[in-house]
């Protein structure tokens, strides 16, 4: 198994350090990393490259994607990994912290014959102060969305072979072959569509080997709560019912 990890990033120079450290601290370090710099203007790529020089055991690649959008950046990274010989590809985001057993548990799930993995997304407590009530609210919303999403009309239909499971872009993985056959992430911006949902629905038309794996854990930043407020953050995650002036918050 040749596992690659793709990390799209935009203007993360000041905040990507913990993500880099989390990836460098994986118990299973037999994987390759590609960071996709999505036209950053703050030296993000230079921060990543400097980290790579300090950690030569990590195989770090930096590629550039000028087209704005998490979908475009992720697609560029996945296709780069495939061109380099990847057989399996995972994605996390530049504000996320994969748990130390993240790559090991991804490989374990693939070893069981799964072709698409939706990991569990928790919430960071190290970057911002979030009230306990707000944190519990985020957890509750995540569970409600996971329960309701399979029943939404755009996630149902006879064309789908596999179940719909909650798969956030910050914590998912697929085989390279399946990604290629599905057409991959739509090359859209975060304002236009949920690229992670679109990818999964493309994949569900091709396979039933889809699994939600709660042992594959990533914690994501709560910075949207800091910028949008708790109520608007809930509306944002609920199919973009809140439309902020600035989406690419840092």
Protein Blocks (a to p, Z undefined) as FASTA:
>chain_A
ZZddddddehkllmmmmmmmmmmmpfblcbcdddddehiaeommmmmmmmmmmmmmbccd
ddddfbgcjklmmmmmmmmmmmnopabdcdddfkbccdfklmmmmmmmmmnopabdcddd
dddfklbccdfklmmmmmmmmmmmmmmmmmpmklgcjkbmbdcddddfklccddfklmmm
nnpaadddfklpcfklmmmmmmmmmbccdcddfklccdddfklmmmnommlmmmmmnool
accfblbgZZ
